[in-house]
Amino acid sequence: MVQTAGDSRSGSTLQAGATLFRAAVRSRWFIPIATFAFVFYFYWLITDGTLAPDYRSMRWYISPQFFWLQADAILHGRLNIDPNLFGGLSNSANGFRGECWYSGGECFGYFGVFPSVIRLPFVILLGNDNNGYTPVFLTAGIGVSYWFSMDLVRKVLAERQPFKGTSSEAREAVWLVFAAILLGPASVLLFLAQPFFYQESIGWMVAGLCLFTNLMWRWSRERKNSQLAFAILGLVAATGCRPTALPVGFIVGFGVLLFFFWNGQLTRAILTKIAVLMFLPIATAAAINLNKFGTVMPDYTYSANYDTMLSKYSKLNEGKLNGTRFLLTNLFTYLRPDSLTIDASDPWFRFRFTDGSSITYLPPLVTGSMLMESTVSLTSTMPVAVLLAPFTFLALATRRVFRSLSNCMELVLFGALCGPPLVMCLVIGGASRYLCDFYPLMALVVALSPALFARFASVDRIFWRAVTVVAFAMTLLSAVVLRQLLGQV
C-alpha cells in the first residue's frame, strides 16, 4: 500500500497529539487541575447547581448548623449545644433534637469535634448568625481526600516505574487519567454530596485517613519526623470525626513495631514514636467522649431516639445495637454484586435495597432487625477497584515483608485500612454514605496495583488496549450510576 502525504500528515498529527497528552498528564499541574475539576463537580452536586455556600437541601433537612454551633460552644469552654437554636427547615417536629445524645440533661453530638475545630477561626470572625456553610467545608474535606489519594498514585508510579518499554510514558499517563476518574467522579465520595452533618463527619474522616496513608507511605521511605507528626495529626483528625477510624493507628503502629523488633532496630526513640502513633488518636477520642458523656464508650441509650425508635431494634437483637452479630449481614450487603436494578426509564439505575425489610439477613439476625436506608454495594459502584483489591493484597502478602520498612508499610496500611469498614459493619444501621469508609483502602489499591500488573506489560498490545478500554468503560459507567443514585437518596 502506498502511503499518501495526507496519511503521513494525519499520522504526524496523531503522534503530536499523543505526545502533548502524555506531557500534560505527567506535568506537575495535572493533579491540581484534576482536583479543581472534581471539587467543582462535587460542589455543584452538593449545592444542587446553585453554588451557594449556605445552601440547604429541601429534600431532607437535618440541620447543617451543628458543627458551627459546636465550634461556638468550644469557644465558650463547653461541648454541649442548645437544640432550640436549630430552626428553619425540618422534616421533624423536633428539629435536631432527635439527633441529640443526652448526658446530664445536655444535648451533645455523637460525632467528634474536628469539623468544629476547623470552623473556629470563622466563628470568631463571623459570629454565630449563619447556617454553618456545610457545602464549603465538606467540599474542602473531599478536596483533601482526593488530592492526597492522587498524589500517592503519582508517587508510587515515580518510585516503581512499573511500565517498561517504548510505551511506558503513554501507559503511565493513561493510568493517571484512569485513577483521576476512578477516585473522583466514579467513587463513592459522591454519596457525601449532601449538605448534612452526617456526610461532613464522614468526609473529614476520609480526608484524615487519606492524608495519613500518603504521609506514612512517604515516611517509610524518607523517615522524616515531620511526615510522621503530620500523619499522626491526620489520624487524630480522622478519629475526631468518626470512631470507625480508631483501629488504624494501632494496627499500623503494631506492624511498624514488629518490623523494627524483627530487624533488631528497636530503639527508645522509635518506641516512643510508635507509642504516640498507636495511642494518641485513641486517647484523644476517648477524652472527648469522657468529657461529653462521662464514659469513653457511650452507647445508643444516650440517644434521644432510643425510646421512640432504637429500643424496638434492640429487642430484636437481644438488647444489642452493635457488635459482631451485624458483621456478616453488613459485609454481604456492602459487597454483593446485585445491589442495583435497571429500568428502561430515567433513572436507569436504582437501589435494590431501600429499607431494612429488603436486604438479605444472615444468622443470627432476623428479617427487619436492622435500621437501613437506601443502600448499594461497593461492588456495584466501584467494581474495578474491588476487583483489584484481592490481587493487590496477595502481591503485598507474598513479598518479603520484613525486608524493608517500605514493603512492611504497604501491607500494614492495607490491613489497617480494612479496619474502618469492618468497624462500620458492626453497627445496626446501614446507608450508602457508609461506603466511604472503604474509600481510603480503595485509593491505596489504585495506587499500588500498577506495580502488580507490571509483569503483564510485555503482553500483546491489543490485549493491553482491550483491558484498558473495558476498565475505562466500567469506570465511566460507575460515574453515571453514582450520579443517578445520588438523586434518589
TORBA-718472 format. One record per residue (C-alpha): residue number from 1; residue in three letters; x, y negated, z. Coordinates in steps of 0.05 Angstrom, whole numbers, plus 5000, padded with zeros to 4 digits. Each point is the difference from the previous one (the first is absolute). Layout:
NUM; Ala; X; Y; Z
...
END
This chain:
1; Met; 5000; 5000; 5000
2; Val; 5026; 4932; 4981
3; Gln; 4999; 4948; 5056
4; Thr; 4974; 4933; 4978
5; Ala; 5023; 4932; 5025
6; Gly; 4932; 4993; 5034
7; Asp; 5009; 5065; 5038
8; Ser; 5069; 4977; 5022
9; Arg; 4974; 4933; 5025
10; Ser; 4942; 5035; 5036
11; Gly; 5048; 5048; 5035
12; Ser; 5046; 4943; 5020
13; Thr; 4942; 4962; 5029
14; Leu; 4976; 5059; 5041
15; Gln; 5071; 5013; 5025
16; Ala; 5008; 4927; 5019
17; Gly; 4933; 5001; 5036
18; Ala; 5019; 5063; 5038
19; Thr; 5066; 4969; 5020
20; Leu; 4965; 4937; 5024
21; Phe; 4950; 5042; 5040
22; Arg; 5056; 5039; 5034
23; Ala; 5037; 4936; 5017
24; Ala; 4937; 4967; 5028
25; Val; 4981; 5059; 5044
26; Arg; 5070; 5010; 5026
27; Ser; 5011; 4927; 5016
28; Arg; 4997; 4973; 5071
29; Trp; 4935; 4964; 4982
30; Phe; 4959; 5062; 4987
31; Ile; 4981; 5016; 5072
32; Pro; 4982; 4927; 5017
33; Ile; 4956; 4995; 4938
34; Ala; 4968; 5068; 5012
35; Thr; 4987; 4981; 5072
36; Phe; 4969; 4934; 4981
37; Ala; 4955; 5034; 4948
38; Phe; 4975; 5053; 5049
39; Val; 4991; 4951; 5057
40; Phe; 4959; 4954; 4955
41; Tyr; 4958; 5059; 4977
42; Phe; 4989; 5022; 5073
43; Tyr; 4983; 4929; 5022
44; Trp; 4950; 4994; 4942
45; Leu; 4967; 5065; 5023
46; Ile; 4998; 4982; 5074
47; Thr; 4967; 4933; 4985
48; Asp; 4952; 5028; 4948
49; Gly; 5032; 4955; 4948
50; Thr; 4989; 4936; 5039
51; Leu; 5074; 4994; 5022
52; Ala; 4973; 4964; 5063
53; Pro; 5048; 5009; 5059
54; Asp; 4941; 4999; 5049
55; Tyr; 4957; 5048; 4959
56; Arg; 4949; 5042; 5038
57; Ser; 4968; 5060; 4968
58; Met; 4924; 5000; 4995
59; Arg; 4998; 5075; 4989
60; Trp; 5021; 5022; 5069
61; Tyr; 5021; 4949; 5050
62; Ile; 5042; 5017; 5061
63; Ser; 5030; 4936; 5025
64; Pro; 5070; 4985; 4972
65; Gln; 5010; 4951; 5057
66; Phe; 5022; 5052; 5050
67; Phe; 5076; 4996; 4989
68; Trp; 4997; 4924; 5000
69; Leu; 4961; 4998; 5065
70; Gln; 5048; 5051; 5030
71; Ala; 5058; 4955; 4980
72; Asp; 4966; 4942; 5035
73; Ala; 4991; 5044; 5061
74; Ile; 5074; 5018; 5000
75; Leu; 5017; 4926; 5001
76; His; 4957; 4995; 5063
77; Gly; 5035; 5059; 5033
78; Arg; 4948; 5054; 4990
79; Leu; 4978; 5053; 4950
80; Asn; 4924; 5002; 5009
81; Ile; 4955; 4961; 4954
82; Asp; 4929; 4972; 5007
83; Pro; 4954; 5040; 4954
84; Asn; 4950; 4942; 5002
85; Leu; 5049; 4959; 4958
86; Phe; 4986; 5045; 4941
87; Gly; 4944; 4969; 4960
88; Gly; 4978; 4993; 4928
89; Leu; 4985; 5058; 4955
90; Ser; 4989; 5068; 5030
91; Asn; 4962; 5064; 4986
92; Ser; 4993; 5012; 5075
93; Ala; 4959; 4963; 5051
94; Asn; 5059; 5004; 5048
95; Gly; 5052; 4974; 4950
96; Phe; 5070; 5022; 5022
97; Arg; 4977; 5026; 5067
98; Gly; 4992; 5071; 4974
99; Glu; 5074; 5002; 4984
100; Cys; 5021; 4977; 5069
101; Trp; 5035; 5047; 5047
102; Tyr; 4982; 4977; 5070
103; Ser; 5047; 5002; 5059
104; Gly; 4985; 4962; 5065
105; Gly; 4939; 4970; 4966
106; Glu; 5044; 4967; 4947
107; Cys; 4999; 5012; 4924
108; Phe; 5064; 5024; 4969
109; Gly; 5017; 5022; 4929
110; Tyr; 5023; 5072; 4995
111; Phe; 5051; 4982; 4946
112; Gly; 5068; 4973; 5019
113; Val; 5024; 4928; 5003
114; Phe; 5049; 4993; 4941
115; Pro; 4949; 4970; 4951
116; Ser; 4986; 4948; 5054
117; Val; 5074; 4988; 5014
118; Ile; 5013; 4979; 4928
119; Arg; 4942; 4951; 5005
120; Leu; 5027; 4964; 5062
121; Pro; 5035; 4943; 4962
122; Phe; 4937; 4988; 4958
123; Val; 4955; 5000; 5061
124; Ile; 5046; 4949; 5032
125; Leu; 4997; 4956; 4938
126; Leu; 4927; 5010; 4980
127; Gly; 4965; 5015; 5065
128; Asn; 4942; 5049; 5005
129; Asp; 4948; 4968; 4955
130; Asn; 5005; 5048; 4941
131; Asn; 4983; 5071; 4981
132; Gly; 5068; 5034; 5003
133; Tyr; 5023; 4997; 4927
134; Thr; 5000; 5076; 4998
135; Pro; 5008; 5004; 4923
136; Val; 5065; 4960; 5003
137; Phe; 5032; 5038; 5058
138; Leu; 4978; 5069; 4975
139; Thr; 5026; 4984; 4930
140; Ala; 5066; 4980; 5030
141; Gly; 5005; 5067; 5035
142; Ile; 4985; 5036; 4935
143; Gly; 5054; 4960; 4966
144; Val; 5051; 5021; 5053
145; Ser; 4980; 5073; 4991
146; Tyr; 5007; 4998; 4925
147; Trp; 5065; 4960; 4999
148; Phe; 5038; 5047; 5047
149; Ser; 4972; 5061; 4965
150; Met; 5022; 4977; 4932
151; Asp; 5067; 4976; 5027
152; Leu; 5012; 5071; 5026
153; Val; 4983; 5029; 4932
154; Arg; 5052; 4955; 4968
155; Lys; 5053; 5013; 5053
156; Val; 4993; 5076; 4993
157; Leu; 5006; 4994; 4924
158; Ala; 5062; 4957; 5007
159; Glu; 5033; 5049; 5048
160; Arg; 4981; 5066; 4968
161; Gln; 4998; 4980; 4927
162; Pro; 4958; 5063; 4986
163; Phe; 4990; 4987; 4926
164; Lys; 5060; 5017; 4957
165; Gly; 5017; 4994; 4927
166; Thr; 4987; 4947; 4947
167; Ser; 4927; 4991; 5021
168; Ser; 5014; 4992; 5075
169; Glu; 4986; 4925; 5001
170; Ala; 4934; 5010; 4964
171; Arg; 4978; 5055; 5048
172; Glu; 5019; 4958; 5060
173; Ala; 4959; 4942; 4973
174; Val; 4941; 5045; 4987
175; Trp; 5003; 5028; 5070
176; Leu; 5002; 4930; 5031
177; Val; 4938; 4980; 4961
178; Phe; 4966; 5065; 5018
179; Ala; 5016; 4990; 5074
180; Ala; 4976; 4927; 4997
181; Ile; 4932; 5024; 4976
182; Leu; 4996; 5062; 5044
183; Leu; 5017; 4963; 5065
184; Gly; 4958; 4939; 4983
185; Pro; 4934; 4998; 4961
186; Ala; 4998; 5077; 4997
187; Ser; 5011; 5009; 5075
188; Val; 4954; 5008; 5060
189; Leu; 5020; 4930; 5023
190; Leu; 4940; 4977; 4959
191; Phe; 4954; 5028; 5054
192; Leu; 5026; 4944; 5044
193; Ala; 4974; 4946; 4954
194; Gln; 4944; 4979; 5046
195; Pro; 5006; 4941; 5049
196; Phe; 4988; 5039; 5064
197; Phe; 5043; 5009; 5061
198; Tyr; 4999; 5076; 4991
199; Gln; 5036; 4993; 4934
200; Glu; 5049; 4948; 5025
201; Ser; 5024; 5043; 5058
202; Ile; 5014; 5057; 4951
203; Gly; 5032; 4954; 4949
204; Trp; 5051; 4972; 5049
205; Met; 5014; 5069; 5028
206; Val; 5017; 5024; 4929
207; Ala; 5044; 4938; 4991
208; Gly; 5039; 5015; 5063
209; Leu; 5011; 5073; 4980
210; Cys; 5022; 4982; 4929
211; Leu; 5050; 4949; 5028
212; Phe; 5024; 5052; 5050
213; Thr; 5009; 5054; 4947
214; Asn; 5038; 4954; 4954
215; Leu; 5048; 4975; 5054
216; Met; 5012; 5068; 5032
217; Trp; 5018; 5028; 4931
218; Arg; 5049; 4943; 4991
219; Trp; 5027; 5007; 5072
220; Ser; 5016; 5073; 4987
221; Arg; 5048; 4976; 4945
222; Glu; 5027; 4934; 5026
223; Arg; 4993; 5007; 5077
224; Lys; 4986; 4926; 5010
225; Asn; 4972; 4982; 5068
226; Ser; 4956; 4947; 4969
227; Gln; 4966; 5052; 4957
228; Leu; 4985; 5045; 5059
229; Ala; 4976; 4941; 5042
230; Phe; 4951; 4975; 4947
231; Ala; 4977; 5072; 4986
232; Ile; 4982; 5008; 5074
233; Leu; 4964; 4933; 4999
234; Gly; 4961; 5023; 4940
235; Leu; 4980; 5063; 5037
236; Val; 4980; 4960; 5062
237; Ala; 4956; 4958; 4954
238; Ala; 4969; 5064; 4970
239; Thr; 4985; 5030; 5068
240; Gly; 4974; 4931; 5021
241; Cys; 4946; 5008; 4947
242; Arg; 4978; 5072; 5002
243; Pro; 5018; 5059; 5045
244; Thr; 5008; 5048; 4942
245; Ala; 5071; 4972; 4990
246; Leu; 5023; 5021; 5070
247; Pro; 5034; 5066; 4981
248; Val; 5044; 4971; 4946
249; Gly; 5056; 4969; 5041
250; Phe; 5004; 5060; 5047
251; Ile; 5006; 5050; 4943
252; Val; 5052; 4959; 4962
253; Gly; 5040; 4987; 5064
254; Phe; 4999; 5074; 5018
255; Gly; 5024; 5018; 4930
256; Val; 5057; 4949; 5003
257; Leu; 5018; 5026; 5070
258; Leu; 5006; 5071; 4973
259; Phe; 5044; 4977; 4943
260; Phe; 5051; 4964; 5044
261; Phe; 4999; 5056; 5051
262; Trp; 5009; 5054; 4946
263; Asn; 5060; 4963; 4971
264; Gly; 5031; 4983; 5068
265; Gln; 4992; 4925; 4989
266; Leu; 4952; 4984; 5056
267; Thr; 5026; 4940; 5040
268; Arg; 4968; 4957; 5054
269; Ala; 4989; 4943; 4950
270; Ile; 4965; 5045; 4951
271; Leu; 4959; 5032; 5055
272; Thr; 4977; 4931; 5023
273; Lys; 4978; 4982; 4930
274; Ile; 4962; 5065; 4992
275; Ala; 4966; 4991; 5067
276; Val; 4975; 4930; 4980
277; Leu; 4975; 5028; 4934
278; Met; 4963; 5058; 5033
279; Phe; 4969; 4964; 5059
280; Leu; 4994; 4925; 4989
281; Pro; 4941; 5004; 4951
282; Ile; 4964; 5050; 5045
283; Ala; 5014; 4959; 5063
284; Thr; 4976; 4935; 4967
285; Ala; 4934; 5031; 4978
286; Ala; 4991; 5032; 5069
287; Ala; 5012; 4934; 5035
288; Ile; 4948; 4965; 4958
289; Asn; 4948; 5054; 5014
290; Leu; 5017; 4998; 5074
291; Asn; 4989; 4925; 5000
292; Lys; 4933; 5007; 4965
293; Phe; 4970; 5062; 5029
294; Gly; 5041; 5019; 5061
295; Thr; 5023; 5064; 4966
296; Val; 5050; 5017; 4945
297; Met; 4950; 5046; 4965
298; Pro; 4930; 4970; 4998
299; Asp; 4945; 5043; 4971
300; Tyr; 4933; 4988; 4966
301; Thr; 4963; 4994; 5066
302; Tyr; 5024; 4927; 5002
303; Ser; 4962; 4986; 4936
304; Ala; 4936; 4959; 5002
305; Asn; 4972; 5050; 4950
306; Tyr; 5013; 5060; 5044
307; Asp; 4931; 5006; 5032
308; Thr; 4961; 4981; 4937
309; Met; 5037; 5040; 4948
310; Leu; 5065; 5035; 5020
311; Ser; 4972; 5040; 5057
312; Lys; 4957; 5039; 4950
313; Tyr; 5062; 5023; 4963
314; Ser; 5035; 5014; 5066
315; Lys; 4946; 5050; 5018
316; Leu; 5008; 5035; 4933
317; Asn; 5075; 5007; 5012
318; Glu; 5003; 5028; 5071
319; Gly; 5010; 4930; 5028
320; Lys; 5058; 4982; 4954
321; Leu; 5006; 4944; 4949
322; Asn; 5071; 5015; 4979
323; Gly; 5048; 5058; 5001
324; Thr; 5023; 5060; 4959
325; Arg; 4929; 5025; 4989
326; Phe; 4992; 4946; 4946
327; Leu; 5066; 5013; 4965
328; Leu; 4981; 5054; 4950
329; Thr; 4935; 4966; 4978
330; Asn; 5033; 4933; 4991
331; Leu; 5060; 5029; 4962
332; Phe; 4954; 5039; 4954
333; Thr; 4958; 4938; 4987
334; Tyr; 5059; 4955; 4985
335; Leu; 5037; 5050; 4956
336; Arg; 4946; 5038; 4962
337; Pro; 5001; 4986; 4925
338; Asp; 4925; 4997; 4989
339; Ser; 4981; 4938; 5040
340; Leu; 4973; 4961; 4940
341; Thr; 4939; 5006; 4956
342; Ile; 4997; 4975; 4929
343; Asp; 4939; 4966; 4971
344; Ala; 4982; 4977; 4930
345; Ser; 4979; 4932; 5025
346; Asp; 5043; 4946; 5033
347; Pro; 5031; 5012; 5049
348; Trp; 5027; 5062; 4967
349; Phe; 5037; 5025; 5061
350; Arg; 4963; 5006; 5066
351; Phe; 5011; 5026; 5071
352; Arg; 4979; 5072; 5009
353; Phe; 4999; 4991; 5075
354; Thr; 4962; 4940; 5026
355; Asp; 4988; 5020; 5073
356; Gly; 5013; 5052; 5052
357; Ser; 4947; 5048; 4974
358; Ser; 5031; 5010; 4931
359; Ile; 5071; 5022; 5016
360; Thr; 5022; 5071; 5011
361; Tyr; 5009; 5017; 5074
362; Leu; 5052; 5051; 5021
363; Pro; 5000; 5037; 5067
364; Pro; 4993; 4983; 5056
365; Leu; 4958; 4941; 4976
366; Val; 4926; 5003; 4984
367; Thr; 4965; 4963; 4943
368; Gly; 4987; 4927; 5015
369; Ser; 5049; 4997; 5059
370; Met; 5045; 4946; 4969
371; Leu; 4989; 4926; 4988
372; Met; 5018; 4991; 4927
373; Glu; 4994; 4942; 4951
374; Ser; 5005; 5007; 4925
375; Thr; 5063; 5041; 4992
376; Val; 5044; 5023; 4943
377; Ser; 5063; 5042; 5000
378; Leu; 5073; 4981; 4988
379; Thr; 5002; 5054; 4946
380; Ser; 4945; 4966; 4961
381; Thr; 5030; 4931; 5005
382; Met; 5076; 5009; 4997
383; Pro; 5006; 5069; 4967
384; Val; 5070; 4989; 4971
385; Ala; 5030; 4981; 5067
386; Val; 4965; 5059; 5033
387; Leu; 5028; 5048; 4947
388; Leu; 5071; 4972; 5010
389; Ala; 4998; 5005; 5077
390; Pro; 5010; 5075; 5012
391; Phe; 5056; 5005; 4948
392; Thr; 5034; 4939; 5031
393; Phe; 4996; 5033; 5068
394; Leu; 5029; 5065; 4974
395; Ala; 5057; 4964; 4967
396; Leu; 5016; 4962; 5064
397; Ala; 4994; 5061; 5045
398; Thr; 5045; 5045; 4958
399; Arg; 5059; 4951; 5000
400; Arg; 5055; 5002; 5052
401; Val; 4962; 4955; 5047
402; Phe; 5055; 4989; 5051
403; Arg; 5053; 4987; 4949
404; Ser; 4988; 4925; 5000
405; Leu; 4955; 4952; 5037
406; Ser; 4969; 4979; 4934
407; Asn; 4977; 5071; 4986
408; Cys; 4974; 5008; 5070
409; Met; 4965; 4933; 5000
410; Glu; 4960; 5014; 4937
411; Leu; 4973; 5066; 5027
412; Val; 4986; 4970; 5069
413; Leu; 4964; 4941; 4969
414; Phe; 4957; 5047; 4959
415; Gly; 4981; 5039; 5063
416; Ala; 4989; 4937; 5042
417; Leu; 4954; 4968; 4948
418; Cys; 4957; 5062; 5003
419; Gly; 4985; 4979; 5071
420; Pro; 4951; 4942; 4987
421; Pro; 4952; 5040; 4956
422; Leu; 5002; 5059; 5047
423; Val; 4983; 4956; 5060
424; Met; 4946; 4968; 4959
425; Cys; 4970; 5069; 4988
426; Leu; 4992; 5011; 5075
427; Val; 4943; 4950; 5006
428; Ile; 4926; 5010; 4991
429; Gly; 4991; 4944; 4948
430; Gly; 5018; 5000; 4927
431; Ala; 5003; 4948; 4945
432; Ser; 5035; 4988; 4934
433; Arg; 5042; 4944; 5029
434; Tyr; 5032; 5051; 5047
435; Leu; 5035; 5029; 4938
436; Cys; 5048; 4941; 5007
437; Asp; 5033; 5039; 5057
438; Phe; 5028; 5043; 4944
439; Tyr; 5027; 4941; 4960
440; Pro; 5070; 4994; 5031
441; Leu; 5011; 5074; 4989
442; Met; 4976; 4995; 4928
443; Ala; 5046; 4940; 4989
444; Leu; 5059; 5040; 5026
445; Val; 4982; 5058; 4954
446; Val; 4998; 4955; 4939
447; Ala; 5067; 4970; 5019
448; Leu; 5036; 5067; 5010
449; Ser; 4968; 5044; 4947
450; Pro; 5041; 4976; 4939
451; Ala; 5062; 5032; 5030
452; Leu; 4960; 5065; 5006
453; Phe; 4980; 5000; 4927
454; Ala; 5068; 4978; 4974
455; Arg; 5016; 5073; 4987
456; Phe; 4948; 4998; 4944
457; Ala; 5031; 4939; 4967
458; Ser; 5031; 5042; 4946
459; Val; 4936; 5034; 4979
460; Asp; 4969; 4987; 4932
461; Arg; 4984; 4927; 4989
462; Ile; 4930; 5016; 4975
463; Phe; 4985; 5038; 5065
464; Trp; 5026; 4941; 5041
465; Arg; 4956; 4951; 4962
466; Ala; 4940; 5045; 5008
467; Val; 5009; 5004; 5076
468; Thr; 5009; 4925; 5003
469; Val; 4937; 4987; 4960
470; Val; 4959; 5047; 5044
471; Ala; 5027; 4969; 5064
472; Phe; 4986; 4929; 4975
473; Ala; 4930; 5021; 4977
474; Met; 4984; 5030; 5069
475; Thr; 5026; 4939; 5035
476; Leu; 4961; 4951; 4957
477; Leu; 4938; 5042; 5011
478; Ser; 5013; 4996; 5075
479; Ala; 5000; 4924; 4995
480; Val; 4931; 5002; 4967
481; Val; 4973; 5050; 5050
482; Leu; 5024; 4959; 5060
483; Arg; 4971; 4936; 4972
484; Gln; 4932; 5032; 4990
485; Leu; 5000; 5033; 5068
486; Leu; 5018; 4934; 5034
487; Gly; 4935; 4970; 4974
488; Gln; 4960; 5056; 5034
489; Val; 5031; 4996; 5070
END
